[in-house]
Amino acid sequence: MAPAGLRPGRASRRCALPLRARDVRPGHARRGRAPHGRLLLAATRRARDRAVRSPGRCLVTLTTPELDDPHDPRLAHAATGLLRSFNAAGVLDVADVHVALRLCALGGDESELVALAVAFVVRAVRGGSVCVDLATVSGDLTDSEVAVAWPEVEAWHAAVAASPLLTSPTPVLRLLEHGGVRLLYLDRYWREEEQVHADLVGRPAGVTAPDEAWLGRALDRVFPAEGYDEQRAAARVALGRATTVLTGGPGTGKTTTVAALLALCAEQGELAGDPPIRIALAAPTGKAAARLQQAVEEEVARLPEADRRRLAGVRAVTLHRLLGARPDTSSRFRHHRDNRLPHDVVVVDETSMVSLTMMARLLEAVRPGSRLFLVGDPFQLASVEAGAVLADLVETVQEKTRIGVAALVTSHRFGESIGALAEAVRSGDPERAVELLAAGGEHVALIDVDDPAARVRELVVPHALDVLRAAEEGHADRALELLDRQRLLCAHREGPFGVRHWNTQVERWLGEETGEPLYAVWYAGRPLLVTANDYGLGVYNGDTGVAVRPPNGVPGRALRAAVAGSSGRLDLATGRLGQVETMHALTIHKSQGSQADEVVVILPPPESRLLTRELFYTAITRARERVVVVGSPDDVRAAIERRALRATGLRQRLATESAP
């Protein structure tokens, strides 16, 4: 124990080993077994304990920092007063405190109330919000068991209002007041939200209304069968607006509607004597762009020959590639307000994944006279970065602004039980969801055991072996096809419920099955996830692939990486992929924009802040045929009852707009 720097305390009555909280990195469970399979991290006198259930009947107790420990990485030792108290209580992270101290120093403000406000704005952005309401932040952030002395709200607001950080010509903070609510921003996000609002309401209210007789015939052509009433209504809304938000869950026909809209827009231009329209299809990630490309091609193939001819050559790309990524900056692009995109129609799929910053860059690049279709599911997880633009639009625009909203609600993809489960989660009915999972059946199942490892092994190892065998035999296309048959999804990256743990487990199981332990980083059958854009190679964040051994007869047997890109399969040397991860398991956030026949979802315990309704809904709707949830009924209930709400001011800004 000495090399690890651990200090044993007095032994407990159950022969567990108490360890001080400072010896465990936040978010990481220490490996190793204690007697009776129980690991205790002993609470300090100042700490509040919180029990977290982990696989294998292991109890891990997490504690808040110790004020007198100079080595605790969770403490901002330069902080004093309120910042120190909130940091020590675990309400503010060390990064929140350091940024607040630096901004206050640069702005010349020594008020601890202002510093605390800045820290909470930084914390909000880190959590996906773009602003914070100081009047309600105590109820939003503090566990009732943590005793922290909160400032009086009016005094807090008064200190911020008088601060040079807010009143200087180059402010650090911004304030938005609406309906008695005061929202505090960092300047960057205030500007971006204001720009998104201005660009949206500044777009034309509509376009030239199509001839009704032509529209009726055209709708009959692109929607020839019965059961397309929702899609027809959506097409009518979209064809009359310059900007349309098309929403719906998986399998509701969003791509069918998009393909039909593109065909109708192309025909409209042709009838008007215009040049062939220029169409842009984009999605936030490479995987989402590849799925969009495939889905649109399948839908266009069902259209009449004239429509197929008009839409020939339409390709889906990532948003970064559409806007034109620059090597000198990650937040600015070649296309902007002074160099607009040339396209007549711009379609963005998976818009729920688009952050406020990316939406600002998109709207400033789209020509005012072009059509913009924003497509997505507002009930899925929002973007990893700050903002919730799609949800804001869906909840506020409706008939009040010049933006059209068309909602598709009937799903045609899922088995009945998956659709019912998704609806129960979306509508916030935990008892119905538990009932459906407990009933089981062909399409849904619940694994509720103390140690689920054996059951998970039975599910994932046969699939991983199939991918491995195809890769060993050099069948790249087959390996990629098999890869999309199953996904093992986790809420966390680290810890016993995280991606890293389950990746290691699956690799160990594969070694036991094949008799060849997987010691090397690269091996045939290794599933790959690209984590950064590489425009030179043509691979993008979210692309998936498999390490494949060239088939017999091909010179050299070095492994190659077969990557399923948006423009087709890429065959690359493994050394050329700089930022890539093993993907036996995948975070639910990273799974957005993808689908699999079967999805196995590892739920964390109820105490996990990541466990939310949106996360659970996103996970189960990745499945085409079957969902297996690994967790307890209490885990399911906790997920559905907790919403991932983000604080923004875009709804308030849009709500003030009147219909034209």
C-alpha positions in Angstrom: 0.0 0.0 0.0 2.9 2.4 0.6 3.8 3.0 -3.0 0.2 4.0 -3.8 0.2 6.5 -1.0 -2.9 5.0 0.7 -3.4 5.4 4.5 -5.4 2.7 6.2 -7.8 3.7 8.9 -9.4 1.8 11.7 -10.8 -1.5 10.4 -14.5 -1.8 10.2 -16.5 -4.4 11.9 -17.2 -6.1 8.5 -13.5 -6.4 7.7 -13.7 -3.8 5.0 -10.7 -1.5 4.2 -11.6 2.2 4.9 -9.6 4.5 2.6 -9.6 8.3 2.8 -11.5 9.9 0.0 -8.5 11.9 -1.3 -6.9 8.7 -2.5 -9.4 8.2 -5.2 -9.6 10.4 -8.3 -13.1 11.8 -8.8 -15.2 9.6 -11.0 -12.8 6.7 -10.7 -13.4 3.5 -8.7 -10.1 2.0 -7.4 -9.4 -1.5 -8.7 -8.8 -4.3 -6.3 -10.8 -6.5 -4.1 -11.4 -6.0 -0.4 -12.7 -8.7 1.9 -16.3 -9.6 1.3 -16.1 -7.8 -2.1 -16.6 -4.5 -0.3 -14.6 -1.3 -0.8 -15.2 1.6 1.5 -13.9 5.1 1.1 -14.3 6.4 4.6 -16.0 9.8 5.1 -14.3 12.6 6.7 -15.9 14.6 9.5 -16.9 17.4 7.0 -18.0 15.1 4.3 -21.4 13.8 3.3 -21.4 10.2 2.1 -23.2 8.9 -0.9 -23.5 5.2 -1.6 -23.2 4.0 -5.2 -24.0 0.5 -6.3 -21.5 -1.1 -8.6 -21.4 -4.5 -10.3 -20.4 -7.5 -8.2 -22.1 -6.4 -5.0 -19.4 -3.8 -4.4 -20.3 -0.7 -2.4 -18.4 2.5 -3.2 -18.9 5.5 -1.0 -18.0 8.9 -2.5 -17.3 11.9 -0.3 -16.8 15.6 -0.6 -13.3 17.1 -0.3 -11.4 17.8 2.9 -10.8 21.5 3.5 -7.4 20.8 5.2 -5.9 18.5 2.6 -3.4 20.4 0.5 -3.1 17.5 -2.0 -6.8 17.2 -2.9 -7.1 17.9 -6.6 -10.7 18.8 -6.2 -9.9 21.9 -4.1 -9.1 25.3 -5.5 -6.6 26.3 -2.8 -6.4 30.0 -4.0 -10.1 30.4 -3.3 -11.4 32.1 -0.1 -14.8 33.0 1.3 -17.8 31.9 -0.6 -15.9 30.3 -3.5 -14.0 28.1 -1.0 -17.1 27.1 0.8 -19.0 26.1 -2.3 -15.9 24.3 -3.7 -15.4 22.4 -0.5 -19.1 21.4 -0.5 -18.7 19.9 -3.9 -21.2 22.3 -5.5 -18.5 24.1 -7.6 -15.7 22.3 -9.4 -12.1 23.5 -9.2 -12.3 24.6 -12.8 -15.3 26.8 -12.1 -13.5 28.5 -9.3 -10.2 29.1 -11.2 -12.0 30.6 -14.2 -14.0 32.8 -12.0 -11.0 34.0 -10.1 -9.1 34.8 -13.3 -12.0 36.6 -15.0 -12.6 38.7 -11.8 -8.9 39.6 -11.7 -8.9 40.6 -15.3 -12.0 42.7 -14.9 -10.9 44.4 -11.7 -13.7 43.1 -9.4 -12.9 41.8 -6.0 -16.4 41.1 -4.9 -16.9 37.5 -3.7 -20.6 37.7 -4.7 -19.6 38.5 -8.3 -16.9 35.8 -8.3 -19.5 33.3 -7.1 -21.9 34.4 -9.8 -19.2 34.0 -12.5 -18.3 30.5 -11.1 -22.0 29.4 -11.5 -22.2 30.7 -15.0 -19.0 28.8 -15.9 -20.5 25.7 -14.2 -23.7 26.1 -16.2 -21.8 26.2 -19.5 -19.9 23.1 -18.4 -23.2 21.3 -17.9 -24.6 22.3 -21.2 -26.6 25.5 -20.3 -25.7 28.8 -21.7 -26.8 31.0 -18.8 -27.9 30.8 -15.1 -30.7 32.2 -13.1 -29.2 33.2 -9.7 -32.6 33.3 -8.1 -33.2 29.6 -8.7 -29.7 28.1 -8.8 -29.8 27.0 -5.2 -32.7 24.8 -5.8 -31.3 23.5 -9.1 -27.9 22.5 -7.9 -27.7 21.8 -4.2 -28.6 18.5 -2.6 -30.7 19.1 0.5 -28.2 17.3 2.6 -25.4 19.7 1.8 -25.4 22.7 4.1 -24.2 25.8 2.2 -24.9 29.4 3.2 -26.4 30.9 0.0 -26.2 34.7 -0.6 -29.4 36.7 -0.4 -30.7 36.9 -4.0 -31.3 40.6 -4.2 -27.9 41.5 -2.8 -26.4 39.0 -5.2 -28.1 40.6 -8.2 -27.2 44.1 -7.0 -23.5 43.1 -6.7 -23.5 41.7 -10.3 -25.4 44.7 -11.7 -22.8 47.1 -10.3 -19.8 45.0 -11.4 -17.4 46.2 -14.0 -17.6 42.7 -15.5 -21.1 43.7 -16.6 -20.9 47.5 -17.1 -17.6 47.9 -18.9 -17.4 48.6 -22.6 -16.0 45.1 -23.1 -18.1 43.1 -20.6 -17.4 39.6 -19.4 -21.0 39.1 -18.2 -24.3 39.8 -19.9 -27.8 40.0 -18.5 -31.1 39.1 -20.2 -34.3 40.2 -18.4 -37.6 38.8 -19.6 -40.8 38.3 -17.7 -39.2 39.0 -14.3 -36.5 36.5 -14.9 -32.9 37.6 -15.0 -30.5 35.3 -16.9 -26.8 35.8 -16.5 -24.4 34.8 -19.4 -20.8 34.8 -20.3 -20.4 37.4 -23.1 -19.6 34.8 -25.8 -22.8 32.8 -25.3 -25.0 35.9 -25.0 -23.7 37.1 -28.4 -24.2 33.7 -30.0 -27.7 33.4 -28.7 -28.5 36.9 -29.8 -27.1 36.2 -33.3 -29.1 32.9 -33.6 -32.3 34.7 -32.6 -31.6 37.6 -35.0 -30.8 35.3 -37.9 -33.8 33.1 -37.4 -36.3 36.0 -37.2 -34.5 37.8 -39.9 -35.1 35.1 -42.4 -37.9 35.5 -44.9 -41.3 34.5 -43.6 -42.1 32.3 -46.5 -41.5 31.6 -50.2 -43.8 31.7 -53.2 -46.7 29.5 -52.5 -46.9 26.5 -54.8 -49.8 26.1 -57.2 -52.4 23.9 -55.3 -53.3 21.8 -58.3 -49.6 21.0 -58.9 -49.0 20.4 -55.3 -51.8 17.8 -55.0 -50.4 15.9 -58.0 -46.9 16.1 -56.8 -47.8 14.8 -53.3 -49.6 11.9 -54.8 -46.4 11.1 -56.8 -43.9 11.2 -54.0 -46.3 9.7 -51.4 -48.1 7.1 -53.5 -49.3 4.8 -50.7 -51.8 5.3 -47.9 -50.6 6.1 -44.4 -48.6 9.2 -45.3 -51.0 11.8 -44.0 -48.4 13.2 -41.5 -45.7 13.3 -44.2 -48.1 15.1 -46.6 -49.0 17.7 -44.0 -45.3 18.2 -43.1 -44.5 18.7 -46.8 -47.2 21.4 -47.1 -45.8 23.3 -44.2 -42.2 23.1 -45.4 -43.0 24.1 -49.0 -44.6 27.3 -47.8 -41.7 28.4 -45.5 -38.1 29.4 -45.9 -37.2 27.8 -42.6 -38.8 24.6 -41.3 -38.2 22.5 -38.3 -39.2 18.8 -38.9 -39.4 16.7 -35.8 -40.1 13.1 -35.0 -38.7 10.1 -33.3 -36.9 7.2 -35.1 -39.0 5.5 -37.7 -41.5 8.3 -38.0 -40.6 9.0 -41.6 -38.4 12.1 -41.4 -36.0 10.9 -44.1 -38.9 9.9 -46.3 -40.3 13.4 -45.9 -36.9 15.0 -46.6 -36.4 13.0 -49.8 -39.9 14.0 -51.0 -39.3 17.6 -50.1 -36.0 17.6 -52.1 -37.8 16.2 -55.1 -40.6 18.8 -54.9 -38.2 21.7 -54.5 -36.2 20.5 -57.5 -39.3 20.2 -59.6 -40.5 23.6 -58.5 -37.2 25.1 -59.7 -37.4 23.2 -62.9 -40.9 24.4 -63.7 -39.9 28.0 -62.9 -37.1 27.8 -65.4 -34.4 28.1 -62.8 -31.0 26.3 -63.0 -30.9 22.9 -61.2 -31.1 23.6 -57.5 -28.0 23.1 -55.3 -28.7 20.8 -52.3 -26.7 20.4 -49.2 -27.2 17.5 -46.8 -25.4 17.7 -43.5 -25.2 16.1 -40.0 -23.2 16.8 -36.9 -21.0 13.7 -37.0 -19.5 11.4 -39.7 -21.7 8.5 -38.6 -24.8 10.6 -38.7 -23.9 11.9 -42.2 -23.3 8.3 -43.4 -26.7 7.2 -42.1 -28.3 10.2 -43.7 -26.7 9.5 -47.0 -27.8 5.9 -47.0 -31.3 6.7 -45.9 -31.8 9.4 -48.5 -30.4 7.2 -51.2 -32.9 4.4 -50.3 -35.8 6.9 -50.3 -34.8 8.5 -53.6 -34.5 5.1 -55.2 -38.3 4.6 -54.5 -39.2 7.8 -56.3 -40.1 8.0 -60.1 -37.3 8.2 -62.6 -37.6 12.0 -63.1 -37.1 12.7 -59.4 -34.2 10.3 -59.2 -32.6 12.2 -62.1 -33.1 15.6 -60.4 -31.6 14.3 -57.1 -28.6 12.4 -58.6 -25.3 13.2 -57.0 -26.7 14.6 -53.7 -24.2 13.8 -51.0 -24.3 14.1 -47.2 -21.4 15.6 -45.3 -20.6 16.7 -41.8 -21.5 20.2 -40.7 -17.9 21.1 -40.3 -17.1 20.0 -43.8 -20.1 21.8 -45.2 -19.1 25.1 -43.6 -15.5 24.6 -44.5 -13.2 23.8 -41.6 -10.2 26.0 -41.2 -6.8 24.7 -39.9 -6.2 27.9 -37.8 -9.4 27.7 -35.8 -12.0 25.2 -34.6 -14.8 27.7 -34.1 -14.7 29.7 -37.4 -15.2 28.4 -41.0 -14.6 29.4 -44.6 -18.3 30.1 -45.1 -19.8 32.9 -43.0 -21.8 36.1 -43.4 -19.5 37.5 -46.0 -19.0 34.2 -47.9 -22.3 32.4 -47.8 -23.0 28.8 -48.8 -24.0 28.6 -52.5 -26.8 26.1 -51.9 -30.5 26.7 -52.6 -31.7 24.0 -50.1 -29.8 23.1 -46.8 -30.9 20.1 -44.8 -29.4 19.5 -41.4 -30.2 16.1 -39.8 -29.8 15.2 -36.1 -30.3 18.9 -35.2 -30.6 18.0 -31.5 -26.8 17.4 -31.5 -26.1 20.9 -32.9 -24.7 23.2 -30.2 -25.5 26.9 -29.9 -22.1 27.8 -31.4 -22.5 25.6 -34.4 -26.0 26.8 -35.0 -24.7 30.4 -35.0 -22.1 29.5 -37.6 -24.6 27.7 -39.7 -27.2 30.5 -39.8 -24.6 33.1 -40.6 -23.5 31.0 -43.6 -26.9 30.2 -45.1 -28.1 32.6 -47.8 -31.3 34.5 -46.8 -33.0 33.3 -50.0 -32.3 29.6 -49.5 -34.6 27.0 -47.8 -33.4 25.6 -44.5 -34.8 22.4 -43.1 -33.7 21.5 -39.5 -34.5 17.8 -38.8 -34.3 16.0 -35.5 -35.8 14.5 -32.4 -36.1 17.1 -29.6 -36.5 14.4 -27.0 -33.0 13.0 -27.5 -29.9 14.2 -25.8 -28.9 17.7 -26.6 -25.4 18.6 -27.9 -22.3 17.8 -25.9 -21.5 21.5 -26.0 -23.7 24.2 -24.6 -27.2 24.9 -26.0 -30.5 23.2 -26.8 -31.5 25.0 -30.0 -33.8 22.3 -31.4 -35.8 21.9 -28.2 -36.0 25.7 -27.9 -37.4 26.0 -31.4 -39.9 23.3 -31.1 -41.3 24.6 -27.8 -41.6 28.2 -28.7 -42.0 28.9 -32.4 -45.1 27.0 -33.5 -47.4 29.6 -35.0 -45.8 32.6 -33.3 -42.9 33.2 -35.7 -42.0 32.8 -39.3 -40.5 29.4 -38.7 -42.6 26.4 -39.7 -42.8 23.4 -37.4 -44.0 20.0 -38.6 -44.1 17.0 -36.2 -44.2 13.4 -37.2 -45.5 11.1 -34.4 -46.3 7.7 -35.8 -43.3 5.3 -35.8 -43.1 2.6 -38.4 -39.7 1.1 -37.4 -39.9 -0.4 -34.0 -41.5 -3.6 -32.8 -44.6 -2.7 -30.8 -42.9 -3.1 -27.4 -39.9 -0.9 -28.3 -42.2 1.8 -29.5 -44.3 1.5 -26.4 -41.2 1.7 -24.2 -39.9 4.7 -26.0 -43.3 6.4 -25.6 -43.4 5.6 -21.9 -40.0 7.1 -21.4 -40.7 10.2 -23.6 -43.9 10.9 -21.8 -42.4 10.4 -18.3 -44.3 7.3 -17.2 -41.8 5.2 -15.2 -44.3 2.6 -14.0 -45.4 1.8 -17.6 -41.7 1.5 -18.7 -40.9 -0.8 -15.8 -44.0 -2.9 -16.6 -43.0 -3.3 -20.3 -39.4 -4.2 -19.4 -40.5 -6.7 -16.7 -42.9 -8.4 -19.2 -40.0 -8.9 -21.6 -40.6 -10.5 -24.9 -39.0 -10.6 -28.3 -38.1 -6.9 -28.5 -37.3 -5.8 -24.9 -35.6 -7.3 -21.9 -34.4 -6.3 -18.5 -31.4 -7.8 -16.7 -31.8 -7.1 -13.0 -29.1 -9.0 -11.2 -26.4 -8.0 -8.7 -23.6 -9.0 -11.0 -24.7 -8.7 -14.7 -21.3 -9.5 -16.2 -22.1 -13.2 -17.0 -25.4 -12.2 -18.7 -23.8 -9.3 -20.6 -21.0 -11.7 -21.8 -23.7 -14.1 -23.2 -25.1 -11.2 -25.2 -22.0 -9.4 -26.6 -19.3 -12.1 -27.0 -21.0 -14.0 -29.8 -21.4 -10.8 -31.7 -17.8 -9.7 -31.1 -16.5 -13.1 -32.2 -18.5 -12.8 -35.5 -16.8 -9.5 -36.2 -13.4 -10.9 -35.2 -13.7 -13.9 -37.6 -14.9 -11.8 -40.5 -11.9 -9.4 -39.9 -9.4 -12.3 -39.6 -10.7 -13.7 -43.0 -10.3 -10.3 -44.6 -14.0 -9.6 -45.2 -14.1 -5.9 -44.5 -17.6 -5.2 -45.7 -18.9 -8.2 -43.8 -17.2 -7.1 -40.6 -18.6 -3.6 -41.0 -22.1 -5.0 -41.5 -21.8 -7.2 -38.4 -20.5 -4.3 -36.4 -23.8 -2.5 -36.8 -25.9 -5.4 -35.6 -25.3 -4.7 -31.9 -24.2 -1.8 -29.7 -23.2 -2.0 -26.0 -24.1 1.5 -24.6 -23.0 3.1 -21.4 -23.8 6.5 -19.8 -20.2 7.0 -18.4 -16.8 6.8 -19.9 -15.0 5.8 -16.7 -15.9 3.6 -13.6 -17.6 0.3 -13.3 -20.5 1.4 -15.5 -18.3 3.1 -18.1 -17.1 2.4 -21.6 -13.5 1.8 -20.5 -14.4 -0.9 -18.1 -16.7 -2.8 -20.5 -14.2 -2.5 -23.4 -11.6 -4.2 -21.2 -14.1 -6.8 -20.1 -15.1 -7.7 -23.7 -11.4 -7.9 -24.8 -10.7 -10.2 -21.8 -13.7 -12.4 -22.7 -12.6 -12.6 -26.3 -9.1 -13.7 -25.2 -10.7 -16.5 -23.1 -12.9 -17.6 -26.0 -10.1 -17.7 -28.6 -7.3 -18.8 -26.3 -5.3 -15.8 -27.5 -5.3 -12.9 -25.0 -5.5 -9.5 -26.6 -2.4 -7.8 -25.4 -1.8 -5.5 -28.4 -3.7 -2.3 -29.0 -4.4 -3.3 -32.6 -5.9 -6.7 -33.4 -8.1 -8.2 -36.1 -11.7 -7.5 -35.2 -11.0 -4.4 -33.1 -14.1 -2.2 -33.5 -13.1 1.4 -34.0 -14.5 4.8 -33.2 -13.0 7.9 -34.9 -12.9 10.7 -32.3 -11.7 13.7 -34.4 -12.1 15.0 -38.0 -9.3 14.3 -40.4 -10.1 16.1 -43.7 -7.0 14.8 -45.4 -8.1 11.2 -44.8 -11.8 11.8 -45.2 -12.7 10.4 -41.8 -14.8 12.3 -39.3 -15.7 12.3 -35.6 -18.2 9.5 -35.1 -17.2 7.3 -38.0 -16.9 3.6 -37.1 -14.7 0.9 -38.5 -13.0 -2.4 -37.9 -9.3 -3.5 -37.9 -9.1 -6.1 -40.7 -6.4 -8.5 -41.8 -5.9 -8.5 -45.6 -7.3 -11.7 -47.2 -5.0 -14.6 -48.2 -3.2 -13.9 -51.5 -2.8 -10.2 -50.8 0.9 -9.1 -50.4 1.6 -8.3 -46.7 -0.6 -9.3 -43.8 -0.4 -6.0 -41.8 -3.7 -5.0 -40.3 -5.8 -2.3 -42.1 -8.5 -0.1 -40.8 -11.8 -0.4 -42.7 -13.8 2.7 -41.9 -17.5 3.2 -42.9 -17.3 6.9 -44.0 -20.2 9.0 -45.4 -18.8 8.5 -48.9 -18.3 4.8 -48.6 -15.8 2.4 -47.1 -12.2 3.6 -46.6 -9.2 1.2 -46.4 -6.5 2.9 -44.3 -3.2 1.9 -42.7 -3.8 1.7 -39.0 -0.9 4.1 -38.4 -2.7 6.9 -40.2 -5.6 6.9 -37.8 -4.4 9.2 -35.1 -7.4 9.7 -32.9 -9.4 6.5 -32.7 -10.8 4.4 -29.8 -11.8 0.8 -29.2 -15.6 0.5 -29.5 -16.8 -2.7 -28.0 -18.7 -0.3 -25.8 -19.8 3.2 -26.7 -21.2 6.1 -24.7 -24.8 6.9 -25.3 -23.8 10.5 -26.4 -21.5 9.0 -29.0 -24.2 6.7 -30.3 -26.4 9.5 -31.4 -27.0 9.4 -35.2 -26.4 5.6 -35.3 -28.7 2.6 -35.3 -28.2 -1.1 -34.5 -30.4 -4.2 -34.7 -29.8 -4.9 -30.9 -28.9 -2.4 -28.2 -27.6 -3.4 -24.8 -27.9 -0.5 -22.3 -25.8 -0.4 -19.1 -27.6 1.9 -16.7 -25.6 3.6 -13.9 -27.2 3.8 -10.4 -29.8 6.4 -9.6 -27.1 8.6 -8.0 -25.4 9.3 -11.4 -26.1 12.8 -12.6 -25.9 11.5 -16.2 -28.9 9.2 -15.7 -31.7 11.2 -17.3 -34.8 10.7 -19.3 -33.2 12.1 -22.4 -30.2 9.8 -22.1 -32.4 6.7 -21.6 -34.7 7.6 -24.5 -31.7 8.2 -26.8 -30.2 4.8 -25.8 -33.4 2.7 -26.4 -34.2 4.4 -29.7 -30.9 3.4 -31.2 -32.4 -0.1 -31.6 -34.1 -1.3 -34.6 -35.2 -4.7 -33.3 -34.3 -5.4 -29.7 -33.4 -3.5 -26.5 -31.8 -5.1 -23.5 -31.6 -2.9 -20.4 -29.0 -3.8 -17.7 -30.2 -2.3 -14.4 -32.8 -2.4 -11.8 -36.4 -1.0 -11.9 -35.2 1.7 -9.6 -32.5 2.7 -12.1 -35.2 2.9 -14.8 -37.5 5.0 -12.6 -34.7 7.4 -11.7 -33.8 7.8 -15.3 -37.3 8.7 -16.4 -38.0 11.0 -13.5 -34.9 13.1 -14.0 -34.9 15.6 -16.9 -31.8 17.0 -18.5 -33.1 20.6 -18.6 -30.7 23.2 -20.0 -31.0 26.9 -19.2 -31.1 29.1 -22.3 -32.7 32.4 -23.2 -33.5 31.6 -26.8 -37.1 30.5 -25.9 -37.7 33.9 -24.2 -36.2 35.8 -27.1 -38.3 33.9 -29.6 -41.5 34.1 -27.5 -41.4 37.9 -27.9 -41.7 37.6 -31.7 -45.1 38.0 -33.4 -46.3 36.3 -36.5 -45.6 38.4 -39.6 
